[in-house]
Amino acid sequence: MKRKPNPAAAARKRLLEDHLEISRLSGEVSKTTDAKAMLAHLAKLKPLLERHFREEEAEFDGLHAGVRKRTPEQTLALKSLELDHTKLLEMVGKLRVLATKPAAGKTLCKHGSELHEFLCTHEARENEVFLDSIWNEIGEGD
């Protein structure tokens, strides 16, 4: 007997895979001094971030919607995370522009490292909000 696909499980799996790929790509960006390589990394990272953020923020069936429902006190934290999404995409855009300038080299690496660090900090804050929501849902956060 074939089991029905579980959309929530599939979405969760994709989000976890996204986090791994975002971490891998941003790690590459943080070490890159070559403009051509930077543009190639960013060409993969930008659409991944855009889709990932859109899915996290989705009002219906998105992660943020679930957290808002379970723990409305996290609304401000979620809004801050959403603002991070905007800032992260702006950082990617600025890095792309920088990579088109001649002799960007070490500046590329510096800005790439800043992007990677901000992404890591963002993910840690996001995990904290989601874990708090889960603990409150099961009654262990009281």
ZAKOLKOL-63832 format. One record per atom (N, C-alpha, C): residue in one letter; x negated, y, z negated; residue number from 1; atom name. Coordinates in steps of 0.02 Angstrom, whole numbers. Layout:
REM residues N
PT,A,X,Y,Z,NUM,CA
...
REM end
This chain:
REM residues 142
PT,M,-41,-59,0,1,N
PT,M,0,0,0,1,CA
PT,M,-44,62,0,1,C
PT,K,-29,107,45,2,N
PT,K,-68,168,52,2,CA
PT,K,-43,221,3,2,C
PT,R,-90,253,-32,3,N
PT,R,-72,306,-79,3,CA
PT,R,-61,371,-41,3,C
PT,K,-13,410,-65,4,N
PT,K,-1,475,-37,4,CA
PT,K,-59,521,-53,4,C
PT,P,-80,562,-5,5,N
PT,P,-133,610,-21,5,CA
PT,P,-109,660,-74,5,C
PT,N,-153,677,-118,6,N
PT,N,-138,725,-171,6,CA
PT,N,-167,793,-151,6,C
PT,P,-125,841,-131,7,N
PT,P,-151,905,-108,7,CA
PT,P,-192,942,-161,7,C
PT,A,-172,937,-225,8,N
PT,A,-209,971,-278,8,CA
PT,A,-278,941,-285,8,C
PT,A,-283,875,-281,9,N
PT,A,-348,842,-286,9,CA
PT,A,-393,861,-227,9,C
PT,A,-363,865,-168,10,N
PT,A,-401,883,-108,10,CA
PT,A,-426,955,-113,10,C
PT,A,-383,1000,-138,11,N
PT,A,-402,1070,-146,11,CA
PT,A,-458,1077,-197,11,C
PT,R,-452,1041,-253,12,N
PT,R,-503,1043,-305,12,CA
PT,R,-570,1018,-278,12,C
PT,K,-567,963,-240,13,N
PT,K,-628,935,-211,13,CA
PT,K,-661,985,-164,13,C
PT,R,-620,1018,-123,14,N
PT,R,-648,1067,-77,14,CA
PT,R,-679,1126,-114,14,C
PT,L,-646,1150,-167,15,N
PT,L,-674,1205,-206,15,CA
PT,L,-741,1186,-237,15,C
PT,L,-745,1125,-263,16,N
PT,L,-808,1103,-292,16,CA
PT,L,-862,1096,-239,16,C
PT,E,-844,1070,-181,17,N
PT,E,-892,1066,-125,17,CA
PT,E,-914,1136,-103,17,C
PT,D,-865,1182,-101,18,N
PT,D,-882,1252,-84,18,CA
PT,D,-934,1280,-132,18,C
PT,H,-923,1269,-197,19,N
PT,H,-969,1296,-247,19,CA
PT,H,-1040,1269,-235,19,C
PT,L,-1045,1205,-220,20,N
PT,L,-1111,1176,-207,20,CA
PT,L,-1143,1207,-145,20,C
PT,E,-1104,1214,-92,21,N
PT,E,-1131,1243,-30,21,CA
PT,E,-1147,1317,-38,21,C
PT,I,-1105,1354,-74,22,N
PT,I,-1119,1425,-86,22,CA
PT,I,-1183,1432,-126,22,C
PT,S,-1191,1390,-176,23,N
PT,S,-1252,1392,-217,23,CA
PT,S,-1314,1376,-175,23,C
PT,R,-1308,1325,-132,24,N
PT,R,-1364,1305,-89,24,CA
PT,R,-1382,1362,-41,24,C
PT,L,-1332,1389,-7,25,N
PT,L,-1345,1442,41,25,CA
PT,L,-1370,1506,8,25,C
PT,S,-1342,1525,-49,26,N
PT,S,-1366,1585,-82,26,CA
PT,S,-1437,1575,-109,26,C
PT,G,-1454,1514,-128,27,N
PT,G,-1523,1499,-147,27,CA
PT,G,-1570,1508,-89,27,C
PT,E,-1549,1487,-30,28,N
PT,E,-1590,1497,31,28,CA
PT,E,-1598,1572,45,28,C
PT,V,-1543,1608,39,29,N
PT,V,-1544,1681,50,29,CA
PT,V,-1593,1714,2,29,C
PT,S,-1595,1690,-60,30,N
PT,S,-1638,1722,-110,30,CA
PT,S,-1713,1713,-96,30,C
PT,K,-1730,1664,-54,31,N
PT,K,-1801,1650,-40,31,CA
PT,K,-1822,1673,30,31,C
PT,T,-1776,1700,69,32,N
PT,T,-1789,1714,139,32,CA
PT,T,-1818,1784,149,32,C
PT,T,-1873,1786,186,33,N
PT,T,-1903,1850,205,33,CA
PT,T,-1899,1860,281,33,C
PT,D,-1879,1809,317,34,N
PT,D,-1874,1811,390,34,CA
PT,D,-1804,1834,410,34,C
PT,A,-1800,1887,448,35,N
PT,A,-1736,1916,467,35,CA
PT,A,-1692,1867,506,35,C
PT,K,-1721,1831,553,36,N
PT,K,-1682,1784,593,36,CA
PT,K,-1653,1728,549,36,C
PT,A,-1693,1702,504,37,N
PT,A,-1669,1650,458,37,CA
PT,A,-1615,1679,412,37,C
PT,M,-1624,1740,389,38,N
PT,M,-1575,1772,345,38,CA
PT,M,-1508,1778,381,38,C
PT,L,-1510,1801,443,39,N
PT,L,-1447,1808,480,39,CA
PT,L,-1413,1740,490,39,C
PT,A,-1453,1688,501,40,N
PT,A,-1424,1621,509,40,CA
PT,A,-1391,1598,444,40,C
PT,H,-1424,1608,387,41,N
PT,H,-1395,1589,322,41,CA
PT,H,-1331,1629,309,41,C
PT,L,-1333,1694,322,42,N
PT,L,-1275,1736,309,42,CA
PT,L,-1217,1720,355,42,C
PT,A,-1233,1698,416,43,N
PT,A,-1180,1679,464,43,CA
PT,A,-1141,1618,438,43,C
PT,K,-1172,1577,398,44,N
PT,K,-1138,1520,367,44,CA
PT,K,-1104,1540,301,44,C
PT,L,-1139,1582,263,45,N
PT,L,-1115,1601,196,45,CA
PT,L,-1053,1646,198,45,C
PT,K,-1053,1695,242,46,N
PT,K,-998,1744,243,46,CA
PT,K,-930,1712,255,46,C
PT,P,-920,1672,307,47,N
PT,P,-853,1643,316,47,CA
PT,P,-834,1594,261,47,C
PT,L,-883,1560,234,48,N
PT,L,-870,1514,178,48,CA
PT,L,-845,1553,117,48,C
PT,L,-879,1608,101,49,N
PT,L,-857,1650,45,49,CA
PT,L,-787,1678,57,49,C
PT,E,-775,1703,118,50,N
PT,E,-710,1732,133,50,CA
PT,E,-654,1682,123,50,C
PT,R,-662,1622,149,51,N
PT,R,-610,1570,141,51,CA
PT,R,-603,1549,69,51,C
PT,H,-660,1538,37,52,N
PT,H,-661,1516,-33,52,CA
PT,H,-626,1567,-78,52,C
PT,F,-642,1630,-71,53,N
PT,F,-612,1682,-112,53,CA
PT,F,-537,1687,-97,53,C
PT,R,-519,1683,-34,54,N
PT,R,-448,1687,-16,54,CA
PT,R,-409,1630,-49,54,C
PT,E,-437,1570,-49,55,N
PT,E,-403,1513,-80,55,CA
PT,E,-400,1519,-156,55,C
PT,E,-453,1544,-187,56,N
PT,E,-452,1554,-259,56,CA
PT,E,-399,1605,-280,56,C
PT,E,-393,1657,-241,57,N
PT,E,-349,1713,-259,57,CA
PT,E,-277,1702,-239,57,C
PT,A,-263,1651,-200,58,N
PT,A,-195,1641,-174,58,CA
PT,A,-144,1643,-230,58,C
PT,E,-92,1683,-221,59,N
PT,E,-40,1690,-271,59,CA
PT,E,-4,1624,-284,59,C
PT,F,10,1588,-231,60,N
PT,F,47,1525,-238,60,CA
PT,F,0,1467,-227,60,C
PT,D,-4,1423,-275,61,N
PT,D,-44,1363,-273,61,CA
PT,D,-119,1375,-276,61,C
PT,G,-141,1436,-287,62,N
PT,G,-212,1450,-293,62,CA
PT,G,-235,1441,-365,62,C
PT,L,-300,1437,-374,63,N
PT,L,-327,1430,-442,63,CA
PT,L,-308,1489,-486,63,C
PT,H,-314,1549,-459,64,N
PT,H,-299,1608,-500,64,CA
PT,H,-226,1609,-521,64,C
PT,A,-181,1588,-476,65,N
PT,A,-110,1586,-494,65,CA
PT,A,-98,1539,-552,65,C
PT,G,-131,1481,-552,66,N
PT,G,-124,1433,-606,66,CA
PT,G,-149,1460,-672,66,C
PT,V,-204,1496,-670,67,N
PT,V,-232,1525,-731,67,CA
PT,V,-185,1580,-757,67,C
PT,R,-159,1622,-712,68,N
PT,R,-112,1675,-732,68,CA
PT,R,-51,1645,-767,68,C
PT,K,-27,1589,-740,69,N
PT,K,33,1558,-768,69,CA
PT,K,19,1529,-838,69,C
PT,R,-38,1494,-846,70,N
PT,R,-54,1462,-910,70,CA
PT,R,-77,1511,-962,70,C
PT,T,-118,1558,-941,71,N
PT,T,-149,1605,-989,71,CA
PT,T,-145,1676,-961,71,C
PT,P,-88,1708,-968,72,N
PT,P,-80,1776,-941,72,CA
PT,P,-129,1826,-971,72,C
PT,E,-156,1809,-1029,73,N
PT,E,-205,1855,-1060,73,CA
PT,E,-270,1858,-1020,73,C
PT,Q,-278,1813,-972,74,N
PT,Q,-338,1812,-930,74,CA
PT,Q,-330,1855,-867,74,C
PT,T,-273,1890,-861,75,N
PT,T,-259,1929,-800,75,CA
PT,T,-314,1980,-786,75,C
PT,L,-337,2016,-836,76,N
PT,L,-390,2066,-825,76,CA
PT,L,-456,2033,-803,76,C
PT,A,-471,1976,-834,77,N
PT,A,-532,1940,-815,77,CA
PT,A,-527,1917,-742,77,C
PT,L,-469,1893,-722,78,N
PT,L,-459,1872,-653,78,CA
PT,L,-465,1930,-605,78,C
PT,K,-437,1987,-625,79,N
PT,K,-443,2047,-582,79,CA
PT,K,-516,2066,-574,79,C
PT,S,-555,2060,-627,80,N
PT,S,-627,2075,-623,80,CA
PT,S,-662,2026,-576,80,C
PT,L,-643,1962,-579,81,N
PT,L,-672,1913,-533,81,CA
PT,L,-654,1929,-461,81,C
PT,E,-592,1950,-450,82,N
PT,E,-571,1969,-382,82,CA
PT,E,-611,2030,-357,82,C
PT,L,-624,2077,-402,83,N
PT,L,-666,2135,-383,83,CA
PT,L,-737,2112,-366,83,C
PT,D,-761,2061,-403,84,N
PT,D,-826,2032,-386,84,CA
PT,D,-826,2005,-315,84,C
PT,H,-771,1974,-295,85,N
PT,H,-766,1946,-228,85,CA
PT,H,-778,2000,-176,85,C
PT,T,-747,2057,-187,86,N
PT,T,-756,2114,-141,86,CA
PT,T,-829,2137,-141,86,C
PT,K,-857,2143,-200,87,N
PT,K,-926,2166,-205,87,CA
PT,K,-974,2116,-172,87,C
PT,L,-962,2051,-183,88,N
PT,L,-1006,2000,-153,88,CA
PT,L,-1004,2004,-77,88,C
PT,L,-945,2012,-49,89,N
PT,L,-939,2018,24,89,CA
PT,L,-973,2082,50,89,C
PT,E,-968,2136,11,90,N
PT,E,-1003,2197,29,90,CA
PT,E,-1079,2186,28,90,C
PT,M,-1103,2150,-23,91,N
PT,M,-1175,2136,-27,91,CA
PT,M,-1198,2095,33,91,C
PT,V,-1158,2046,53,92,N
PT,V,-1174,2006,113,92,CA
PT,V,-1178,2051,174,92,C
PT,G,-1130,2097,181,93,N
PT,G,-1129,2143,238,93,CA
PT,G,-1191,2188,239,93,C
PT,K,-1210,2214,181,94,N
PT,K,-1269,2257,178,94,CA
PT,K,-1333,2218,194,94,C
PT,L,-1334,2156,171,95,N
PT,L,-1393,2114,184,95,CA
PT,L,-1398,2098,259,95,C
PT,R,-1340,2088,291,96,N
PT,R,-1340,2076,364,96,CA
PT,R,-1367,2137,401,96,C
PT,V,-1346,2196,381,97,N
PT,V,-1371,2258,412,97,CA
PT,V,-1446,2264,401,97,C
PT,L,-1468,2252,340,98,N
PT,L,-1539,2256,324,98,CA
PT,L,-1580,2207,366,98,C
PT,A,-1553,2148,379,99,N
PT,A,-1589,2098,418,99,CA
PT,A,-1597,2117,491,99,C
PT,T,-1560,2167,514,100,N
PT,T,-1567,2190,583,100,CA
PT,T,-1620,2244,590,100,C
PT,K,-1645,2268,533,101,N
PT,K,-1695,2321,535,101,CA
PT,K,-1765,2290,539,101,C
PT,P,-1809,2322,576,102,N
PT,P,-1877,2295,582,102,CA
PT,P,-1914,2297,515,102,C
PT,A,-1955,2247,505,103,N
PT,A,-1999,2242,446,103,CA
PT,A,-1961,2245,380,103,C
PT,A,-1905,2211,376,104,N
PT,A,-1867,2210,313,104,CA
PT,A,-1900,2165,261,104,C
PT,G,-1931,2110,282,105,N
PT,G,-1969,2063,241,105,CA
PT,G,-1952,2056,168,105,C
PT,K,-1995,2086,126,106,N
PT,K,-1987,2079,53,106,CA
PT,K,-1922,2111,28,106,C
PT,T,-1900,2163,62,107,N
PT,T,-1837,2194,42,107,CA
PT,T,-1779,2145,52,107,C
PT,L,-1783,2105,105,108,N
PT,L,-1733,2053,117,108,CA
PT,L,-1731,2005,58,108,C
PT,C,-1788,1983,37,109,N
PT,C,-1794,1935,-18,109,CA
PT,C,-1766,1965,-82,109,C
PT,K,-1783,2028,-95,110,N
PT,K,-1759,2062,-155,110,CA
PT,K,-1683,2066,-155,110,C
PT,H,-1653,2088,-100,111,N
PT,H,-1580,2094,-97,111,CA
PT,H,-1547,2025,-94,111,C
PT,G,-1580,1978,-63,112,N
PT,G,-1554,1910,-63,112,CA
PT,G,-1554,1880,-132,112,C
PT,S,-1605,1894,-172,113,N
PT,S,-1608,1871,-241,113,CA
PT,S,-1554,1904,-283,113,C
PT,E,-1541,1968,-271,114,N
PT,E,-1488,2003,-307,114,CA
PT,E,-1420,1972,-292,114,C
PT,L,-1409,1955,-228,115,N
PT,L,-1346,1922,-209,115,CA
PT,L,-1339,1854,-244,115,C
PT,H,-1392,1816,-242,116,N
PT,H,-1391,1749,-274,116,CA
PT,H,-1378,1755,-349,116,C
PT,E,-1412,1800,-382,117,N
PT,E,-1402,1810,-454,117,CA
PT,E,-1331,1832,-471,117,C
PT,F,-1304,1877,-430,118,N
PT,F,-1236,1901,-442,118,CA
PT,F,-1186,1844,-431,118,C
PT,L,-1198,1803,-380,119,N
PT,L,-1154,1745,-368,119,CA
PT,L,-1157,1697,-427,119,C
PT,C,-1216,1683,-452,120,N
PT,C,-1223,1638,-509,120,CA
PT,C,-1187,1665,-571,120,C
PT,T,-1195,1729,-584,121,N
PT,T,-1162,1760,-641,121,CA
PT,T,-1086,1758,-632,121,C
PT,H,-1064,1772,-571,122,N
PT,H,-993,1769,-556,122,CA
PT,H,-965,1699,-568,122,C
PT,E,-999,1648,-543,123,N
PT,E,-975,1579,-552,123,CA
PT,E,-973,1560,-626,123,C
PT,A,-1021,1582,-665,124,N
PT,A,-1021,1568,-737,124,CA
PT,A,-961,1601,-771,124,C
PT,R,-947,1664,-753,125,N
PT,R,-889,1698,-782,125,CA
PT,R,-824,1664,-760,125,C
PT,E,-821,1644,-698,126,N
PT,E,-762,1610,-672,126,CA
PT,E,-751,1544,-709,126,C
PT,N,-803,1506,-718,127,N
PT,N,-798,1443,-755,127,CA
PT,N,-773,1455,-826,127,C
PT,E,-796,1508,-857,128,N
PT,E,-775,1524,-925,128,CA
PT,E,-700,1539,-928,128,C
PT,V,-675,1577,-879,129,N
PT,V,-604,1593,-877,129,CA
PT,V,-563,1530,-865,129,C
PT,F,-584,1488,-818,130,N
PT,F,-546,1427,-803,130,CA
PT,F,-548,1378,-861,130,C
PT,L,-605,1371,-892,131,N
PT,L,-609,1325,-950,131,CA
PT,L,-566,1350,-1008,131,C
PT,D,-567,1415,-1020,132,N
PT,D,-525,1443,-1072,132,CA
PT,D,-451,1428,-1058,132,C
PT,S,-432,1435,-996,133,N
PT,S,-363,1422,-976,133,CA
PT,S,-345,1348,-987,133,C
PT,I,-390,1304,-970,134,N
PT,I,-378,1232,-979,134,CA
PT,I,-373,1215,-1053,134,C
PT,W,-419,1241,-1093,135,N
PT,W,-417,1227,-1165,135,CA
PT,W,-353,1252,-1196,135,C
PT,N,-330,1310,-1175,136,N
PT,N,-267,1336,-1202,136,CA
PT,N,-208,1294,-1179,136,C
PT,E,-210,1269,-1118,137,N
PT,E,-156,1228,-1091,137,CA
PT,E,-148,1164,-1133,137,C
PT,I,-204,1134,-1152,138,N
PT,I,-198,1071,-1190,138,CA
PT,I,-195,1082,-1265,138,C
PT,G,-196,1146,-1285,139,N
PT,G,-188,1161,-1356,139,CA
PT,G,-251,1161,-1397,139,C
PT,E,-308,1151,-1365,140,N
PT,E,-371,1149,-1402,140,CA
PT,E,-402,1219,-1411,140,C
PT,G,-375,1268,-1376,141,N
PT,G,-403,1335,-1381,141,CA
PT,G,-374,1376,-1437,141,C
PT,D,-327,1348,-1474,142,N
PT,D,-294,1384,-1528,142,CA
PT,D,-338,1387,-1590,142,C
REM end
